[in-house]
Amino acid sequence: MGTGSALWEIAGNKGEGSRIAMLDTGIDLSHPDFSGADIVCGDLISPGGRGRDIDGHGTACASLILGMAPRCTLLSGRILDRAGSFTYDCLISGLYWAGARNADVVCVCAGARHSDSLVESKISELAAAGCVVVAAVGNHGRQGPGAGVFPARTPGCLAVGSANDAGDVSFFTNLPDDKDVFCLRGEEFRTVTLNGSHQLMTGTSASAAFLAGVLALAAGRRRLTGESWESIIRNACSRRTSARGEFLLLDPERLFSQAS
C-alpha cells in the first residue's frame, strides 16, 4: 500500500482540482506543514468562528489528506467539540456546508451509536450530486450485529476500517455483519500535532483520511457520481476473510486503474 510520491506517479497528479471536505475538530493553520496549502475553514459549532482546532485530531487528519493530495483544496469544517463528540445538527450542517462548496469527497472521522434519518437523506443527496462520503467505522474492535458507528454504517456512506502492512484487518477495526468495511492502511502514520511537531497516528480515522486523499488523486483522473465511485472502489478491492469476519481490502493502484 504505497503512499506519497509512489502513488503520485501512478495517479499522474497530486490532487489538482479536487475538493476534499474534512468534518472534524478543525485545523491548526499555523503549522508550517500547511504553508502554501489551499485550505478553506468553516465552523459549524460556532457560526462565524474560524474553525480553529483545540483538540488536534482534525489537524492530524488534515495532514494525512494533504500529505497524499497536497494540491487539493481542503475544506475543513469544525463539527466536533473538545471532547471529540458531535451533534447530528452539526453533522448535517457540515454536510450541507461541504455540498455547497462542491466537495468531491467528504470525510468524517467520528461516529455515534445511533443513526439519523436526516443524515442518511443528505448523504444520499450528496452521492447523487457526485460526492462520495467516507467515514471511520470505529476502533472498538467489535464484530457482528451492532458493530461500528454512524454515519459509517449509513446507506450511501463508505465505512472505512484499518488494515496493517500485511493486508490483514487491524484488531481494533469494527466489523459489522450488515455493512461492507473498506480497509486500507491505518497504522502508524506520521501526522501533524498542535505544538508544531509530529506524531504517529493509528486508527480508522487515519484510514478514512488516507482514503480521502487517495480519492482526491483518483478524482483528478475522472469525474463521476458518488454511486459510480463506490462501484469503482469495490472493483479495486479484494474480499478477505479473517478470524473476525469479512472485509474488503482496497488497493489504491487498482483504484487509479479503474478510474482511468
Phi, psi and omega per residue, in radians:
M1 nan 1.618 -3.048
G2 -1.276 2.848 3.064
T3 -2.381 2.989 2.975
G4 0.993 -2.338 -2.977
S5 -1.043 -0.546 3.138
A6 -1.074 -0.753 3.139
L7 -1.352 -0.510 3.071
W8 -1.066 -0.710 -3.119
E9 -1.135 -0.725 -3.126
I10 -1.236 -0.745 -3.112
A11 -1.272 -0.505 -3.125
G12 1.400 0.272 3.110
N13 -2.840 3.005 3.100
K14 -2.104 0.494 3.100
G15 1.694 0.149 -3.126
E16 -0.952 2.277 3.077
G17 1.485 -0.168 -3.141
S18 -1.539 2.546 3.135
R19 -2.133 2.001 -3.038
I20 -2.009 2.092 3.115
A21 -1.680 2.238 3.068
M22 -1.991 1.996 3.132
L23 -1.780 1.878 -2.958
D24 -2.736 -2.446 -3.099
T25 -1.621 0.155 -3.092
G26 1.696 -2.832 -3.059
I27 -2.609 2.554 3.050
D28 -1.634 1.691 -3.072
L29 -1.215 -0.228 -3.087
S30 -1.366 -0.211 -3.084
H31 -1.180 2.316 -3.094
P32 -1.058 -0.420 3.122
D33 -1.128 -0.350 -3.122
F34 -1.669 0.046 -3.134
S35 -1.073 2.215 3.119
G36 1.525 -0.143 3.127
A37 -1.320 2.624 3.118
D38 -1.594 1.729 -3.035
I39 -2.182 2.264 3.070
V40 -2.003 2.205 -3.070
C41 -1.869 2.547 3.020
G42 -2.483 2.650 -3.137
D43 -2.189 1.870 -3.099
L44 -1.609 -0.081 3.035
I45 -1.587 -0.791 3.121
S46 -2.117 1.487 -3.116
P47 -0.892 2.301 -3.069
G48 1.628 -0.160 3.114
G49 -1.348 3.100 -3.048
R50 -1.714 -0.036 3.140
G51 1.202 0.511 -3.092
R52 -1.277 2.356 -3.115
D53 -1.403 2.202 3.068
I54 -2.017 0.099 -3.105
D55 -1.958 -0.785 -3.141
G56 1.917 -0.373 -3.088
H57 -1.130 -0.819 3.134
G58 -1.110 -0.685 3.118
T59 -1.089 -0.743 3.111
A60 -1.110 -0.798 -3.139
C61 -1.133 -0.673 3.098
A62 -1.066 -0.674 -3.125
S63 -1.171 -0.524 3.084
L64 -1.232 -0.753 3.123
I65 -1.103 -0.843 -3.097
L66 -1.284 -0.447 3.045
G67 -1.160 -0.604 3.116
M68 -1.463 -0.680 -3.075
A69 -2.260 1.249 -3.004
P70 -1.132 -0.280 -3.110
R71 -1.878 0.210 3.027
C72 -1.353 2.925 2.921
T73 -1.627 2.104 3.128
L74 -1.684 2.131 3.068
L75 -1.758 1.817 -3.080
S76 -1.711 1.873 -3.140
G77 -1.889 2.119 -3.121
R78 -1.455 1.999 3.086
I79 -2.150 -0.183 -3.088
L80 -1.816 2.463 3.119
D81 -1.526 -3.034 -3.089
R82 -1.039 -0.523 -3.128
A83 -1.446 -0.035 3.126
G84 1.393 0.339 3.128
S85 -1.973 2.838 -3.124
F86 -2.416 2.785 2.945
T87 -1.734 2.699 3.114
Y88 -1.154 -0.471 3.056
D89 -1.054 -0.763 3.128
C90 -1.190 -0.688 3.122
L91 -1.110 -0.800 3.123
I92 -1.079 -0.746 3.097
S93 -1.043 -0.698 3.122
G94 -1.143 -0.696 3.104
L95 -1.125 -0.724 3.075
Y96 -1.121 -0.744 3.139
W97 -1.042 -0.773 3.135
A98 -1.152 -0.758 -3.137
G99 -1.117 -0.676 3.129
A100 -1.168 -0.342 3.133
R101 -1.825 0.333 3.001
N102 1.021 0.769 3.100
A103 -1.146 2.382 3.001
D104 -1.415 -0.592 -3.121
V105 -2.382 2.424 2.983
V106 -2.052 2.251 -3.111
C107 -2.044 2.155 3.110
V108 -2.076 1.969 -3.098
C109 -1.811 0.858 3.133
A110 -2.763 2.940 -3.133
G111 -2.851 2.912 3.111
A112 -2.310 2.899 -3.027
R113 -1.421 -0.251 -3.054
H114 -2.171 2.643 -3.138
S115 -1.456 2.978 3.111
D116 -2.525 2.207 -3.035
S117 -1.154 -0.597 3.140
L118 -1.215 -0.646 3.066
V119 -1.115 -0.791 3.123
E120 -1.014 -0.774 -3.125
S121 -1.111 -0.733 -3.112
K122 -1.214 -0.671 3.103
I123 -1.102 -0.730 3.089
S124 -1.093 -0.688 3.122
E125 -1.122 -0.750 3.118
L126 -1.100 -0.742 3.134
A127 -1.071 -0.734 3.139
A128 -1.136 -0.477 -3.136
A129 -1.504 -0.079 3.081
G130 1.960 0.090 -3.094
C131 -1.805 2.477 3.042
V132 -1.878 2.305 -3.133
V133 -1.864 2.187 3.097
V134 -2.071 2.546 -3.125
A135 -2.574 2.541 3.105
A136 -1.179 2.345 -3.079
V137 -1.452 -0.235 3.069
G138 1.937 2.760 -2.966
N139 -2.015 0.478 -3.072
H140 -1.582 -0.087 3.113
G141 1.204 0.337 3.137
R142 -1.428 2.799 3.075
Q143 -2.556 2.770 3.113
G144 1.524 -2.785 -3.087
P145 -1.006 2.295 3.069
G146 1.423 -0.056 3.129
A147 -1.266 2.573 3.112
G148 1.605 2.881 -3.058
V149 -2.107 2.911 3.060
F150 -1.792 2.529 0.262
P151 -1.485 0.029 -3.100
A152 -0.980 -0.656 -3.091
R153 -1.489 0.015 3.117
T154 -1.228 2.376 3.040
P155 -0.990 2.381 -3.125
G156 1.627 -0.201 3.102
C157 -1.860 2.468 3.087
L158 -1.507 2.091 3.094
A159 -1.438 2.168 -3.023
V160 -1.989 2.262 3.080
G161 -2.107 3.131 -3.071
S162 -1.877 2.495 2.987
A163 -2.166 2.705 3.074
N164 -1.556 -3.140 -3.065
D165 -1.167 -0.322 3.110
A166 -1.480 -0.076 3.141
G167 1.505 0.239 3.076
D168 -1.679 2.611 3.126
V169 -1.136 2.382 3.119
S170 -1.158 2.533 -3.035
F171 -1.060 -0.456 -3.054
F172 -1.553 -0.174 -3.073
T173 -1.223 2.221 3.022
N174 -1.176 2.427 3.105
L175 -2.255 1.530 3.065
P176 -1.159 2.666 -3.134
D177 -1.630 0.016 -3.123
D178 -2.046 0.280 -3.079
K179 -2.711 2.222 3.055
D180 -1.159 2.433 3.085
V181 -1.986 2.182 3.126
F182 -1.604 2.020 -3.061
C183 -1.905 2.449 2.988
L184 -2.661 3.114 -3.001
R185 -0.814 2.365 3.129
G186 -2.627 0.253 -3.075
E187 -2.067 2.288 2.999
E188 0.997 0.973 2.962
F189 -1.465 2.493 3.025
R190 -1.463 2.090 -3.080
T191 -2.265 2.969 -3.117
V192 -1.511 2.554 3.054
T193 -2.027 2.952 -3.100
L194 -1.210 -0.393 -3.091
N195 -1.547 0.253 3.107
G196 1.462 0.171 -3.106
S197 -1.926 -2.736 -3.131
H198 -2.421 2.744 3.089
Q199 -2.671 2.901 3.080
L200 -1.533 2.420 -3.130
M201 -2.190 2.309 3.104
T202 -2.280 2.440 3.088
G203 2.567 2.992 3.141
T204 -1.215 -0.405 3.019
S205 -1.103 -0.730 3.106
A206 -1.087 -0.719 3.120
S207 -1.114 -0.751 -3.125
A208 -1.120 -0.742 3.110
A209 -1.148 -0.698 3.094
F210 -1.064 -0.784 3.114
L211 -1.090 -0.697 3.104
A212 -1.029 -0.712 3.101
G213 -1.166 -0.708 3.089
V214 -1.083 -0.753 3.131
L215 -1.151 -0.509 3.055
A216 -1.083 -0.693 3.092
L217 -1.201 -0.727 -3.141
A218 -1.146 -0.659 3.140
A219 -1.155 -0.429 3.082
G220 -1.207 -0.285 -3.140
R221 -1.669 -0.485 -3.006
R222 -2.782 2.420 3.093
R223 -1.819 2.184 -3.063
L224 -2.446 2.947 2.979
T225 -1.321 2.851 3.117
G226 -1.046 -0.687 3.134
E227 -1.112 -0.705 3.121
S228 -1.143 -0.643 3.098
W229 -1.067 -0.684 3.140
E230 -1.094 -0.705 3.119
S231 -1.088 -0.753 3.132
I232 -1.139 -0.729 3.136
I233 -1.102 -0.738 3.105
R234 -1.057 -0.698 -3.137
N235 -1.216 -0.266 3.107
A236 -1.670 0.159 -3.094
C237 -1.973 2.737 2.927
S238 -2.041 2.386 3.139
R239 -1.410 2.212 -3.103
R240 -2.040 2.645 3.066
T241 -2.061 2.247 3.100
S242 -2.151 3.044 3.102
A243 -1.096 -0.357 -3.097
R244 -1.702 -0.110 -3.132
G245 2.308 3.134 -3.112
E246 -1.492 2.662 3.048
F247 -2.696 2.915 3.108
L248 -1.869 2.131 3.123
L249 -1.673 2.075 -3.059
L250 -1.578 2.316 3.061
D251 -1.871 1.869 -3.101
P252 -0.992 -0.612 -3.139
E253 -1.128 -0.705 3.066
R254 -1.144 -0.601 3.114
L255 -1.077 -0.793 3.132
F256 -1.106 -0.652 3.101
S257 -1.121 -0.748 3.121
Q258 -1.127 -0.550 -3.068
A259 -1.516 -0.011 -3.115
S260 -1.213 nan nan
